[in-house]
């Protein structure tokens, strides 16, 4: 009887496994189609980046022979290499500055008691709903009054404070057991020692998540650098991309597409390097 039941059970499991295979195949096909649809614009831009205008208007779907020529136009003739270095410096300064300030703000909101703490935290939350565009005029007057026009200070200092980062670290620190803080105080650790020796080692995932967000945000910044930076060689990558639409220099669609692809490489590298921290950082928030 037991043998018969085992045979029936094995047949049932084999039958159910066979029924599941088509479903898994169907899901994988749908996922591949979705990936191709999402990646098609980038793949098509890479294809056009290897062609000249003649090939593009002939609607050729095979790679061209003008990749190196277009790359020289992008990096040297149109100065995209310099623009990308400017954006990289801007992104590095803002990301590091925001992370440090956000860590200190989260530490203060969770582990310190001072008058008006909740009022200040509420004000920080309100600033999350205020886009930078509505402060452009006031920001321009302040920066111009300080004599920072066309300097690195103009495109970095106004963005060093982050309501998003302060909120992230405040929520993260709130979920850390209070016993750790009490134990650190008993051992004679001051707040900065507690921050560097305990909180930061427990916060690398959140730091990585914030770094990815800020790098992509800064890399895509366009309006403010366009307004405040008057010298062309100090411009950032998104403003530099608009030079490819200039009819004075002639519109080359191959270099334009290649410049778009090249401009996406640094954020992609940052995301790949910090992908695990980025996903883990937000997974922690959802789980808690």
C-alpha positions as CSV (number, residue, x, y, z in Angstrom):
1,X,0.0,0.0,0.0
2,X,2.8,2.3,0.8
3,X,4.6,1.6,-2.4
4,X,1.3,2.3,-4.4
5,X,0.9,5.6,-2.5
6,X,4.5,6.6,-3.3
7,X,4.0,5.8,-7.0
8,X,0.8,7.8,-7.1
9,X,2.6,10.7,-5.3
10,X,5.5,10.6,-7.6
11,X,3.2,10.6,-10.7
12,X,1.2,13.4,-9.2
13,X,4.4,15.5,-8.6
14,X,5.7,14.8,-12.1
15,X,2.3,15.8,-13.6
16,X,2.2,19.0,-11.6
17,X,5.8,19.8,-12.5
18,X,5.0,19.3,-16.2
19,X,2.0,21.7,-15.7
20,X,4.3,24.3,-14.2
21,X,6.9,24.2,-17.0
22,X,4.8,26.0,-19.6
23,X,3.9,28.7,-17.0
24,X,7.5,29.3,-16.2
25,X,8.4,29.4,-19.9
26,X,5.6,31.9,-20.5
27,X,6.8,34.1,-17.7
28,X,10.4,34.0,-18.9
29,X,9.3,35.0,-22.4
30,X,7.3,37.9,-21.1
31,X,10.3,39.0,-19.0
32,X,12.6,38.9,-22.0
33,X,10.1,40.9,-24.1
34,X,9.8,43.5,-21.3
35,X,13.6,43.8,-21.0
36,X,13.9,44.2,-24.8
37,X,11.3,46.9,-24.8
38,X,12.9,48.8,-22.0
39,X,16.4,48.4,-23.4
40,X,15.5,49.0,-27.1
41,X,16.0,52.9,-27.0
42,X,19.5,52.4,-25.5
43,X,20.4,49.7,-28.0
44,X,19.1,51.8,-30.9
45,X,21.1,54.8,-29.7
46,X,24.2,52.7,-29.6
47,X,23.5,51.6,-33.1
48,X,23.0,55.1,-34.3
49,X,26.2,56.2,-32.5
50,X,28.2,54.1,-35.0
51,X,26.7,55.7,-38.1
52,X,26.8,59.0,-39.9
53,X,23.8,61.0,-41.1
54,X,23.8,59.2,-44.4
55,X,23.5,55.8,-42.8
56,X,20.9,57.1,-40.4
57,X,18.6,58.5,-43.0
58,X,19.0,55.4,-45.1
59,X,17.5,53.5,-42.0
60,X,20.4,51.0,-41.8
61,X,19.9,48.5,-39.0
62,X,23.5,47.3,-39.1
63,X,26.4,48.9,-37.1
64,X,28.3,51.6,-39.0
65,X,31.9,52.4,-39.3
66,X,32.0,55.8,-37.8
67,X,32.2,54.9,-34.1
68,X,35.7,56.3,-33.5
69,X,35.0,59.4,-35.6
70,X,31.8,60.1,-33.6
71,X,33.6,59.4,-30.3
72,X,36.3,62.0,-31.2
73,X,33.5,64.6,-32.0
74,X,31.8,63.9,-28.7
75,X,34.8,63.9,-26.3
76,X,37.1,66.4,-28.1
77,X,35.4,68.6,-30.6
78,X,32.2,69.1,-28.4
79,X,34.2,69.0,-25.1
80,X,32.0,66.3,-23.5
81,X,34.9,64.9,-21.7
82,X,35.4,68.2,-19.8
83,X,31.7,68.5,-19.1
84,X,31.6,64.9,-17.7
85,X,34.6,65.7,-15.4
86,X,32.8,68.8,-14.2
87,X,29.6,66.8,-13.4
88,X,31.7,64.1,-11.7
89,X,33.3,66.7,-9.4
90,X,30.0,68.2,-8.7
91,X,28.3,64.9,-7.9
92,X,31.2,63.8,-5.7
93,X,31.2,67.0,-3.6
94,X,27.4,67.1,-3.2
95,X,27.1,63.3,-2.4
96,X,29.8,63.4,0.2
97,X,28.5,66.6,1.7
98,X,24.9,65.5,1.8
99,X,25.8,62.2,3.4
100,X,27.9,63.8,6.2
101,X,25.3,66.4,6.9
102,X,22.4,63.9,6.8
103,X,24.3,61.6,9.2
104,X,24.7,64.4,11.7
105,X,21.1,65.5,11.3
106,X,19.8,61.9,11.8
107,X,22.0,61.6,14.9
108,X,20.7,64.9,16.3
109,X,17.0,64.1,15.6
110,X,17.2,60.6,17.3
111,X,19.8,60.8,20.1
112,X,19.7,64.5,21.2
113,X,17.0,66.4,23.1
114,X,16.7,70.1,22.4
115,X,13.8,72.6,22.3
116,X,11.7,72.6,19.1
117,X,13.2,69.3,17.8
118,X,9.9,68.1,16.4
119,X,9.1,71.5,14.9
120,X,12.5,71.5,13.1
121,X,11.9,67.9,11.9
122,X,8.5,68.9,10.6
123,X,10.1,71.8,8.7
124,X,12.6,69.4,7.2
125,X,9.7,67.2,6.0
126,X,7.9,70.2,4.5
127,X,11.0,71.0,2.4
128,X,10.7,67.5,0.8
129,X,7.6,68.8,-1.0
130,X,9.4,72.0,-2.3
131,X,11.0,71.5,-5.7
132,X,14.2,73.4,-6.3
133,X,12.7,75.2,-9.3
134,X,10.5,77.4,-7.1
135,X,13.6,78.7,-5.3
136,X,15.6,79.4,-8.4
137,X,15.2,83.2,-8.3
138,X,15.9,83.6,-4.6
139,X,18.8,81.2,-4.9
140,X,20.2,83.1,-7.8
141,X,20.2,86.4,-5.9
142,X,21.9,84.8,-2.9
143,X,24.6,83.1,-4.9
144,X,25.2,86.2,-7.1
145,X,25.4,88.4,-4.0
146,X,28.1,86.1,-2.6
147,X,30.1,86.5,-5.8
148,X,29.9,82.7,-6.5
149,X,28.7,83.0,-10.1
150,X,30.4,80.5,-12.5
151,X,32.3,78.8,-9.6
152,X,32.1,75.3,-8.2
153,X,30.6,76.8,-5.1
154,X,27.5,77.9,-7.0
155,X,26.6,74.4,-8.1
156,X,27.5,72.5,-4.9
157,X,27.0,74.5,-1.7
158,X,23.3,75.2,-2.2
159,X,22.6,71.5,-2.5
160,X,24.7,70.1,0.4
161,X,21.7,69.9,2.8
162,X,19.3,67.1,2.1
163,X,15.8,66.6,3.6
164,X,15.6,63.2,2.0
165,X,18.9,62.1,3.5
166,X,18.0,63.5,7.0
167,X,14.7,61.6,6.9
168,X,16.3,58.4,5.8
169,X,18.9,58.4,8.5
170,X,16.5,59.5,11.2
171,X,14.2,56.6,10.4
172,X,17.1,54.2,10.2
173,X,18.6,55.3,13.5
174,X,15.2,55.1,15.2
175,X,15.0,51.4,14.4
176,X,18.4,50.7,16.1
177,X,17.9,49.5,19.7
178,X,18.3,52.2,22.3
179,X,20.5,49.8,24.4
180,X,23.4,50.4,22.0
181,X,23.4,54.1,22.8
182,X,23.1,53.5,26.6
183,X,26.0,50.9,26.4
184,X,28.1,53.4,24.5
185,X,27.5,56.1,27.1
186,X,28.4,53.7,29.9
187,X,31.7,53.0,28.1
188,X,32.4,56.7,28.0
189,X,31.9,57.2,24.2
190,X,31.0,60.7,23.1
191,X,28.4,61.2,20.3
192,X,30.9,61.4,17.5
193,X,32.6,58.2,18.7
194,X,29.2,56.5,18.9
195,X,28.5,57.7,15.3
196,X,31.7,56.5,13.8
197,X,32.2,53.3,15.7
198,X,28.6,52.0,15.9
199,X,26.1,53.9,13.7
200,X,28.1,54.2,10.5
201,X,29.2,50.5,10.4
202,X,25.5,49.6,10.8
203,X,24.4,52.1,8.1
204,X,26.4,51.3,5.0
205,X,23.3,50.0,3.1
206,X,21.5,53.3,3.7
207,X,24.6,55.3,2.8
208,X,24.9,53.4,-0.4
209,X,21.2,53.9,-1.2
210,X,21.5,57.7,-0.6
211,X,24.7,57.9,-2.7
212,X,23.0,56.3,-5.7
213,X,20.0,58.7,-5.4
214,X,22.2,61.8,-5.1
215,X,24.6,60.9,-7.9
216,X,21.8,60.3,-10.3
217,X,20.1,63.5,-9.2
218,X,23.2,65.7,-9.5
219,X,24.2,64.0,-12.8
220,X,20.8,65.0,-14.3
221,X,20.9,68.6,-13.1
222,X,20.3,71.0,-15.9
223,X,18.3,74.2,-15.1
224,X,20.5,75.6,-12.3
225,X,23.9,75.1,-13.9
226,X,22.5,76.6,-17.1
227,X,21.5,79.7,-15.3
228,X,24.4,80.2,-12.9
229,X,27.4,79.0,-15.0
230,X,28.4,81.6,-17.6
231,X,31.7,80.0,-18.7
232,X,31.2,77.2,-21.2
233,X,34.2,75.1,-20.1
234,X,32.7,75.0,-16.6
235,X,29.4,73.6,-17.6
236,X,28.0,70.2,-16.7
237,X,27.1,67.2,-18.8
238,X,23.4,67.8,-19.3
239,X,24.0,71.4,-20.5
240,X,26.8,70.1,-22.8
241,X,24.4,67.7,-24.4
242,X,22.3,70.6,-25.7
243,X,25.3,71.7,-27.9
244,X,24.6,68.7,-30.2
245,X,21.3,70.3,-31.2
246,X,23.0,73.5,-32.3
247,X,22.4,74.2,-36.0
248,X,25.4,76.5,-36.1
249,X,27.8,73.6,-35.7
250,X,25.7,71.2,-37.8
251,X,23.4,68.5,-36.3
252,X,25.2,65.2,-36.4
253,X,22.7,62.6,-35.2
254,X,25.3,59.9,-34.8
255,X,27.5,62.0,-32.4
256,X,24.3,63.1,-30.6
257,X,23.2,59.6,-29.9
258,X,26.7,58.5,-28.9
259,X,27.0,61.5,-26.5
260,X,23.7,60.4,-24.9
261,X,25.0,56.9,-24.4
262,X,28.4,58.1,-23.1
263,X,26.7,60.4,-20.6
264,X,24.8,57.5,-19.1
265,X,27.9,55.4,-18.4
266,X,29.1,57.0,-15.1
267,X,25.6,56.7,-13.4
268,X,25.4,53.1,-14.6
269,X,28.8,52.3,-13.1
270,X,27.9,53.9,-9.8
271,X,24.6,51.9,-9.7
272,X,26.3,48.6,-10.5
273,X,29.0,49.2,-7.8
274,X,26.4,50.2,-5.2
275,X,23.5,48.0,-6.4
276,X,23.6,45.6,-3.4
277,X,23.7,48.5,-0.9
278,X,21.0,50.3,-2.8
279,X,18.6,47.4,-2.8
280,X,19.4,46.3,0.8
281,X,19.0,49.9,2.1
282,X,15.5,50.1,0.8
283,X,14.6,46.5,1.7
284,X,15.5,47.3,5.3
285,X,13.1,50.3,5.2
286,X,10.2,48.2,3.8
287,X,10.7,45.3,6.1
288,X,10.7,47.5,9.2
